Amino acid sequence: CGTPNYPRENYLERISFKQFDVVIIICSGRFTEDDGWLAEEMTKMNKPFFFLRSKIDQEIINAQRDSPPPFDEHAVLATIQNDCLHNLRQYSHHRKVYLVSGNQKYLHRWDMDNFMHDLCQACPQLKRESLVFSMNAHCREAVRVKVEYLRKRQWLVCRVIAAAAVLPV
């Protein structure tokens, strides 16, 4: 949003926004007016959304490099989260910010598993299953839920196979 190809004025119509069950706003670096505008629009339309602050691994590395010892990762994370929440509250009543990294090395750190869980819970049942089966197996939450769904399905598959076995050929 806010680019020459996707100006704010017709952004929501252009991306067929009304078809979405949930929206994910991803912010890397500074919180922008476009992030705030999108959160405000989601709130006005009662559309569930998730706010992700990405590249947290890089923020930790930068803070570690720039801070005198002893380094406090929790303080850095709290500062980032509080800054995002402070900016977000100017546009929306939304109260949750997920701190994540797309780096494979850090997928299980911070809030990625919580985000995946909450995203799945926000989707209708059929879309939830599709989402879960399309998720990368590197996320613990995705693997746990995939196992749960497959266990539920195994009984259905067994019944179909048993019914097919008793039918004459």
Rosetta constraint file for C-alpha pairs under 8 A:
AtomPair CA 1 CA 6 HARMONIC 5.41 0.50
AtomPair CA 1 CA 7 HARMONIC 5.97 0.50
AtomPair CA 1 CA 8 HARMONIC 5.63 0.50
AtomPair CA 1 CA 11 HARMONIC 6.19 0.50
AtomPair CA 1 CA 34 HARMONIC 6.58 0.50
AtomPair CA 2 CA 6 HARMONIC 6.00 0.50
AtomPair CA 2 CA 7 HARMONIC 4.68 0.50
AtomPair CA 2 CA 8 HARMONIC 5.03 0.50
AtomPair CA 2 CA 34 HARMONIC 6.51 0.50
AtomPair CA 3 CA 7 HARMONIC 5.38 0.50
AtomPair CA 3 CA 8 HARMONIC 7.79 0.50
AtomPair CA 6 CA 10 HARMONIC 7.31 0.50
AtomPair CA 6 CA 11 HARMONIC 5.53 0.50
AtomPair CA 6 CA 14 HARMONIC 7.60 0.50
AtomPair CA 7 CA 11 HARMONIC 5.74 0.50
AtomPair CA 8 CA 12 HARMONIC 7.74 0.50
AtomPair CA 8 CA 34 HARMONIC 8.00 0.50
AtomPair CA 10 CA 14 HARMONIC 6.00 0.50
AtomPair CA 11 CA 15 HARMONIC 6.29 0.50
AtomPair CA 12 CA 16 HARMONIC 6.28 0.50
AtomPair CA 12 CA 17 HARMONIC 5.18 0.50
AtomPair CA 13 CA 17 HARMONIC 6.16 0.50
AtomPair CA 13 CA 18 HARMONIC 7.99 0.50
AtomPair CA 16 CA 20 HARMONIC 7.75 0.50
AtomPair CA 21 CA 47 HARMONIC 7.43 0.50
AtomPair CA 21 CA 48 HARMONIC 7.36 0.50
AtomPair CA 21 CA 123 HARMONIC 6.66 0.50
AtomPair CA 22 CA 47 HARMONIC 6.44 0.50
AtomPair CA 22 CA 48 HARMONIC 5.08 0.50
AtomPair CA 22 CA 49 HARMONIC 5.37 0.50
AtomPair CA 22 CA 50 HARMONIC 7.74 0.50
AtomPair CA 22 CA 122 HARMONIC 7.28 0.50
AtomPair CA 22 CA 123 HARMONIC 7.35 0.50
AtomPair CA 23 CA 42 HARMONIC 7.98 0.50
AtomPair CA 23 CA 47 HARMONIC 7.47 0.50
AtomPair CA 23 CA 48 HARMONIC 6.48 0.50
AtomPair CA 23 CA 49 HARMONIC 4.50 0.50
AtomPair CA 23 CA 50 HARMONIC 6.32 0.50
AtomPair CA 24 CA 49 HARMONIC 5.56 0.50
AtomPair CA 24 CA 50 HARMONIC 4.77 0.50
AtomPair CA 24 CA 51 HARMONIC 6.07 0.50
AtomPair CA 24 CA 52 HARMONIC 7.25 0.50
AtomPair CA 25 CA 35 HARMONIC 7.00 0.50
AtomPair CA 25 CA 38 HARMONIC 7.77 0.50
AtomPair CA 25 CA 39 HARMONIC 7.73 0.50
AtomPair CA 25 CA 49 HARMONIC 7.17 0.50
AtomPair CA 25 CA 50 HARMONIC 6.04 0.50
AtomPair CA 25 CA 51 HARMONIC 4.88 0.50
AtomPair CA 25 CA 52 HARMONIC 6.09 0.50
AtomPair CA 26 CA 51 HARMONIC 6.06 0.50
AtomPair CA 26 CA 52 HARMONIC 4.74 0.50
AtomPair CA 26 CA 53 HARMONIC 5.95 0.50
AtomPair CA 26 CA 54 HARMONIC 6.60 0.50
AtomPair CA 27 CA 31 HARMONIC 6.43 0.50
AtomPair CA 27 CA 35 HARMONIC 7.16 0.50
AtomPair CA 27 CA 51 HARMONIC 7.58 0.50
AtomPair CA 27 CA 52 HARMONIC 6.11 0.50
AtomPair CA 27 CA 53 HARMONIC 4.90 0.50
AtomPair CA 27 CA 54 HARMONIC 6.03 0.50
AtomPair CA 28 CA 53 HARMONIC 5.72 0.50
AtomPair CA 28 CA 54 HARMONIC 4.94 0.50
AtomPair CA 28 CA 55 HARMONIC 6.11 0.50
AtomPair CA 29 CA 53 HARMONIC 7.74 0.50
AtomPair CA 29 CA 54 HARMONIC 7.72 0.50
AtomPair CA 29 CA 55 HARMONIC 7.77 0.50
AtomPair CA 31 CA 35 HARMONIC 6.41 0.50
AtomPair CA 31 CA 36 HARMONIC 7.64 0.50
AtomPair CA 31 CA 84 HARMONIC 6.74 0.50
AtomPair CA 31 CA 87 HARMONIC 7.01 0.50
AtomPair CA 32 CA 36 HARMONIC 6.51 0.50
AtomPair CA 33 CA 37 HARMONIC 5.96 0.50
AtomPair CA 34 CA 38 HARMONIC 6.04 0.50
AtomPair CA 35 CA 39 HARMONIC 6.27 0.50
AtomPair CA 36 CA 40 HARMONIC 6.07 0.50
AtomPair CA 36 CA 87 HARMONIC 7.47 0.50
AtomPair CA 36 CA 88 HARMONIC 6.16 0.50
AtomPair CA 36 CA 90 HARMONIC 7.65 0.50
AtomPair CA 36 CA 91 HARMONIC 5.56 0.50
AtomPair CA 36 CA 92 HARMONIC 7.88 0.50
AtomPair CA 37 CA 41 HARMONIC 6.17 0.50
AtomPair CA 37 CA 91 HARMONIC 6.92 0.50
AtomPair CA 38 CA 42 HARMONIC 6.21 0.50
AtomPair CA 39 CA 43 HARMONIC 6.21 0.50
AtomPair CA 39 CA 49 HARMONIC 7.64 0.50
AtomPair CA 39 CA 88 HARMONIC 7.42 0.50
AtomPair CA 39 CA 91 HARMONIC 6.41 0.50
AtomPair CA 39 CA 92 HARMONIC 6.13 0.50
AtomPair CA 40 CA 44 HARMONIC 6.20 0.50
AtomPair CA 40 CA 91 HARMONIC 4.92 0.50
AtomPair CA 40 CA 92 HARMONIC 5.33 0.50
AtomPair CA 41 CA 45 HARMONIC 6.26 0.50
AtomPair CA 42 CA 46 HARMONIC 5.98 0.50
AtomPair CA 42 CA 47 HARMONIC 4.96 0.50
AtomPair CA 42 CA 48 HARMONIC 6.89 0.50
AtomPair CA 42 CA 49 HARMONIC 6.84 0.50
AtomPair CA 43 CA 47 HARMONIC 6.26 0.50
AtomPair CA 43 CA 48 HARMONIC 7.73 0.50
AtomPair CA 43 CA 92 HARMONIC 6.08 0.50
AtomPair CA 43 CA 93 HARMONIC 7.60 0.50
AtomPair CA 48 CA 122 HARMONIC 7.74 0.50
AtomPair CA 50 CA 96 HARMONIC 7.55 0.50
AtomPair CA 50 CA 97 HARMONIC 7.39 0.50
AtomPair CA 50 CA 98 HARMONIC 7.86 0.50
AtomPair CA 50 CA 119 HARMONIC 7.82 0.50
AtomPair CA 51 CA 96 HARMONIC 6.99 0.50
AtomPair CA 51 CA 97 HARMONIC 5.27 0.50
AtomPair CA 51 CA 98 HARMONIC 6.33 0.50
AtomPair CA 52 CA 97 HARMONIC 5.81 0.50
AtomPair CA 52 CA 98 HARMONIC 4.74 0.50
AtomPair CA 52 CA 99 HARMONIC 6.02 0.50
AtomPair CA 52 CA 100 HARMONIC 6.75 0.50
AtomPair CA 53 CA 84 HARMONIC 7.79 0.50
AtomPair CA 53 CA 97 HARMONIC 6.92 0.50
AtomPair CA 53 CA 98 HARMONIC 6.05 0.50
AtomPair CA 53 CA 99 HARMONIC 4.98 0.50
AtomPair CA 53 CA 100 HARMONIC 6.16 0.50
AtomPair CA 54 CA 99 HARMONIC 6.15 0.50
AtomPair CA 54 CA 100 HARMONIC 4.92 0.50
AtomPair CA 54 CA 101 HARMONIC 5.33 0.50
AtomPair CA 54 CA 102 HARMONIC 7.30 0.50
AtomPair CA 55 CA 59 HARMONIC 6.60 0.50
AtomPair CA 55 CA 100 HARMONIC 6.49 0.50
AtomPair CA 55 CA 101 HARMONIC 4.80 0.50
AtomPair CA 55 CA 102 HARMONIC 6.85 0.50
AtomPair CA 55 CA 103 HARMONIC 7.99 0.50
AtomPair CA 56 CA 60 HARMONIC 6.19 0.50
AtomPair CA 56 CA 99 HARMONIC 6.35 0.50
AtomPair CA 56 CA 100 HARMONIC 5.78 0.50
AtomPair CA 56 CA 101 HARMONIC 5.43 0.50
AtomPair CA 57 CA 61 HARMONIC 6.30 0.50
AtomPair CA 57 CA 100 HARMONIC 7.97 0.50
AtomPair CA 57 CA 101 HARMONIC 5.99 0.50
AtomPair CA 57 CA 103 HARMONIC 7.70 0.50
AtomPair CA 57 CA 106 HARMONIC 7.21 0.50
AtomPair CA 58 CA 62 HARMONIC 6.09 0.50
AtomPair CA 59 CA 63 HARMONIC 6.03 0.50
AtomPair CA 60 CA 64 HARMONIC 5.98 0.50
AtomPair CA 60 CA 73 HARMONIC 6.83 0.50
AtomPair CA 60 CA 76 HARMONIC 7.11 0.50
AtomPair CA 61 CA 65 HARMONIC 6.20 0.50
AtomPair CA 62 CA 66 HARMONIC 6.16 0.50
AtomPair CA 63 CA 67 HARMONIC 5.72 0.50
AtomPair CA 63 CA 76 HARMONIC 7.26 0.50
AtomPair CA 64 CA 68 HARMONIC 7.83 0.50
AtomPair CA 64 CA 71 HARMONIC 6.21 0.50
AtomPair CA 67 CA 71 HARMONIC 6.62 0.50
AtomPair CA 72 CA 76 HARMONIC 6.63 0.50
AtomPair CA 73 CA 77 HARMONIC 6.21 0.50
AtomPair CA 74 CA 78 HARMONIC 6.03 0.50
AtomPair CA 75 CA 79 HARMONIC 6.10 0.50
AtomPair CA 76 CA 80 HARMONIC 6.29 0.50
AtomPair CA 77 CA 81 HARMONIC 6.07 0.50
AtomPair CA 77 CA 99 HARMONIC 7.87 0.50
AtomPair CA 78 CA 82 HARMONIC 5.89 0.50
AtomPair CA 79 CA 83 HARMONIC 6.03 0.50
AtomPair CA 80 CA 84 HARMONIC 6.24 0.50
AtomPair CA 81 CA 85 HARMONIC 6.14 0.50
AtomPair CA 81 CA 97 HARMONIC 6.49 0.50
AtomPair CA 81 CA 98 HARMONIC 7.99 0.50
AtomPair CA 81 CA 99 HARMONIC 7.30 0.50
AtomPair CA 82 CA 86 HARMONIC 5.93 0.50
AtomPair CA 83 CA 87 HARMONIC 6.26 0.50
AtomPair CA 84 CA 88 HARMONIC 5.94 0.50
AtomPair CA 84 CA 97 HARMONIC 7.07 0.50
AtomPair CA 85 CA 89 HARMONIC 5.95 0.50
AtomPair CA 85 CA 95 HARMONIC 6.72 0.50
AtomPair CA 85 CA 96 HARMONIC 7.43 0.50
AtomPair CA 85 CA 97 HARMONIC 6.84 0.50
AtomPair CA 86 CA 90 HARMONIC 6.99 0.50
AtomPair CA 87 CA 91 HARMONIC 7.50 0.50
AtomPair CA 88 CA 92 HARMONIC 5.98 0.50
AtomPair CA 88 CA 93 HARMONIC 7.77 0.50
AtomPair CA 88 CA 94 HARMONIC 7.04 0.50
AtomPair CA 89 CA 93 HARMONIC 5.70 0.50
AtomPair CA 89 CA 94 HARMONIC 6.73 0.50
AtomPair CA 89 CA 95 HARMONIC 7.67 0.50
AtomPair CA 98 CA 110 HARMONIC 7.97 0.50
AtomPair CA 98 CA 111 HARMONIC 5.39 0.50
AtomPair CA 98 CA 112 HARMONIC 7.22 0.50
AtomPair CA 98 CA 114 HARMONIC 7.96 0.50
AtomPair CA 98 CA 115 HARMONIC 6.50 0.50
AtomPair CA 99 CA 110 HARMONIC 5.96 0.50
AtomPair CA 99 CA 111 HARMONIC 5.33 0.50
AtomPair CA 99 CA 112 HARMONIC 7.28 0.50
AtomPair CA 100 CA 107 HARMONIC 7.53 0.50
AtomPair CA 100 CA 109 HARMONIC 7.61 0.50
AtomPair CA 100 CA 110 HARMONIC 6.03 0.50
AtomPair CA 100 CA 111 HARMONIC 5.64 0.50
AtomPair CA 100 CA 112 HARMONIC 5.46 0.50
AtomPair CA 101 CA 106 HARMONIC 6.22 0.50
AtomPair CA 101 CA 107 HARMONIC 6.24 0.50
AtomPair CA 101 CA 112 HARMONIC 7.58 0.50
AtomPair CA 102 CA 106 HARMONIC 7.30 0.50
AtomPair CA 102 CA 107 HARMONIC 6.42 0.50
AtomPair CA 103 CA 107 HARMONIC 6.31 0.50
AtomPair CA 104 CA 138 HARMONIC 7.91 0.50
AtomPair CA 107 CA 112 HARMONIC 6.40 0.50
AtomPair CA 107 CA 138 HARMONIC 7.35 0.50
AtomPair CA 107 CA 139 HARMONIC 6.80 0.50
AtomPair CA 108 CA 112 HARMONIC 6.39 0.50
AtomPair CA 108 CA 113 HARMONIC 6.55 0.50
AtomPair CA 108 CA 139 HARMONIC 6.82 0.50
AtomPair CA 108 CA 140 HARMONIC 7.39 0.50
AtomPair CA 111 CA 115 HARMONIC 6.04 0.50
AtomPair CA 112 CA 116 HARMONIC 6.18 0.50
AtomPair CA 112 CA 139 HARMONIC 7.74 0.50
AtomPair CA 113 CA 117 HARMONIC 6.21 0.50
AtomPair CA 113 CA 139 HARMONIC 6.46 0.50
AtomPair CA 113 CA 140 HARMONIC 6.61 0.50
AtomPair CA 113 CA 141 HARMONIC 5.50 0.50
AtomPair CA 114 CA 118 HARMONIC 6.11 0.50
AtomPair CA 114 CA 141 HARMONIC 7.84 0.50
AtomPair CA 115 CA 119 HARMONIC 5.92 0.50
AtomPair CA 116 CA 120 HARMONIC 6.18 0.50
AtomPair CA 116 CA 141 HARMONIC 6.61 0.50
AtomPair CA 116 CA 142 HARMONIC 7.09 0.50
AtomPair CA 117 CA 121 HARMONIC 6.30 0.50
AtomPair CA 117 CA 141 HARMONIC 6.28 0.50
AtomPair CA 117 CA 142 HARMONIC 7.75 0.50
AtomPair CA 118 CA 122 HARMONIC 6.24 0.50
AtomPair CA 119 CA 123 HARMONIC 6.71 0.50
AtomPair CA 120 CA 128 HARMONIC 5.39 0.50
AtomPair CA 120 CA 131 HARMONIC 7.21 0.50
AtomPair CA 120 CA 132 HARMONIC 7.16 0.50
AtomPair CA 121 CA 128 HARMONIC 7.33 0.50
AtomPair CA 123 CA 127 HARMONIC 6.06 0.50
AtomPair CA 123 CA 128 HARMONIC 5.21 0.50
AtomPair CA 124 CA 128 HARMONIC 5.79 0.50
AtomPair CA 125 CA 129 HARMONIC 6.36 0.50
AtomPair CA 126 CA 130 HARMONIC 6.42 0.50
AtomPair CA 127 CA 131 HARMONIC 5.96 0.50
AtomPair CA 128 CA 132 HARMONIC 6.07 0.50
AtomPair CA 129 CA 133 HARMONIC 6.20 0.50
AtomPair CA 129 CA 149 HARMONIC 7.47 0.50
AtomPair CA 130 CA 134 HARMONIC 6.21 0.50
AtomPair CA 131 CA 135 HARMONIC 6.28 0.50
AtomPair CA 132 CA 142 HARMONIC 5.96 0.50
AtomPair CA 132 CA 145 HARMONIC 6.91 0.50
AtomPair CA 132 CA 146 HARMONIC 6.25 0.50
AtomPair CA 133 CA 142 HARMONIC 7.92 0.50
AtomPair CA 133 CA 146 HARMONIC 6.38 0.50
AtomPair CA 135 CA 139 HARMONIC 7.83 0.50
AtomPair CA 135 CA 142 HARMONIC 6.26 0.50
AtomPair CA 136 CA 142 HARMONIC 7.21 0.50
AtomPair CA 137 CA 142 HARMONIC 6.34 0.50
AtomPair CA 137 CA 143 HARMONIC 5.70 0.50
AtomPair CA 138 CA 142 HARMONIC 7.82 0.50
AtomPair CA 138 CA 143 HARMONIC 7.69 0.50
AtomPair CA 139 CA 143 HARMONIC 6.46 0.50
AtomPair CA 140 CA 144 HARMONIC 6.16 0.50
AtomPair CA 141 CA 145 HARMONIC 6.18 0.50
AtomPair CA 142 CA 146 HARMONIC 5.99 0.50
AtomPair CA 143 CA 147 HARMONIC 6.20 0.50
AtomPair CA 144 CA 148 HARMONIC 6.38 0.50
AtomPair CA 145 CA 149 HARMONIC 6.20 0.50
AtomPair CA 146 CA 150 HARMONIC 6.03 0.50
AtomPair CA 147 CA 151 HARMONIC 6.08 0.50
AtomPair CA 148 CA 152 HARMONIC 6.48 0.50
AtomPair CA 149 CA 153 HARMONIC 6.26 0.50
AtomPair CA 150 CA 154 HARMONIC 6.06 0.50
AtomPair CA 151 CA 155 HARMONIC 7.39 0.50
AtomPair CA 152 CA 156 HARMONIC 7.55 0.50
AtomPair CA 153 CA 157 HARMONIC 6.34 0.50
AtomPair CA 154 CA 158 HARMONIC 6.07 0.50
AtomPair CA 155 CA 159 HARMONIC 6.19 0.50
AtomPair CA 156 CA 160 HARMONIC 6.31 0.50
AtomPair CA 157 CA 161 HARMONIC 6.18 0.50
AtomPair CA 158 CA 162 HARMONIC 6.05 0.50
AtomPair CA 159 CA 163 HARMONIC 6.03 0.50
AtomPair CA 160 CA 164 HARMONIC 6.11 0.50
AtomPair CA 161 CA 165 HARMONIC 6.10 0.50
AtomPair CA 162 CA 166 HARMONIC 6.60 0.50
AtomPair CA 163 CA 167 HARMONIC 6.73 0.50
